[in-house]
Amino acid sequence: MMNRDKRKSRQENAQIEVKVAQQSLSKNSSELKSAIKGKFSKKLTETFEEQKQLLDNI
């Protein structure tokens, strides 16, 4: 019973960490996109989107 509770707690903590990481990536992507222009901005935005999608699949 105790191990099950610990496992559930770890899973919940991991889900929270994933959500925080997604929010951070989204915020950073938006801020950088407005600060950086051109091809580099586009590539950076694509990279952040790929990372966000990876986090969505965790």
N, C-alpha and C positions, 0 to 999 in steps of 0.2 A: 504494500500500500504506500509506504513512504517513498519508494523508488518511483512509483507511478506519479506521485505528486511532484517529486523533484523533476522528473522528465517533462511533465506538463508545464511546470514553471520555467524550465529552460526553453521550451518551445515558444511559450508566450514572450519571453524576453527576446528571443531571436526574431520573432515577428515584429516586435517593437523596434528593434535595431534596424531591420530591413526597411520599415516605414520611415524611420528617421533618415536613413541613407538615401531613400528615394526622394524625400523632401529636400534634402541637402543638394542632391544632384540637380533637381528641378530648379531650385533657387539659384545655384551657381551657374547653370546653363543660361537662365534668363538674364542674369546680371552680366555674364561674359558676352552674351550675344549683343547686348546693347552697348557694351564697351568696346568690343572688337568687331571690325567690319571685314568684309571680303571673304575670300576662300577659306582662310584659317578659321574664321568664325563659323562658317558652314560645317567644316570638318569637325571642329570642336563640339558643335551642337549635335552632330550625328553620333560622335563618340559618347557623349553624355546620354543620348537617347538609347544607344545600344546597352550601356551600363544599366540604365533604368529598366529596360526590358529584361535583362538578366536577373535583376533583383525581383521583378514581377514573377519570374518563373521559379524563384526559390520557395 
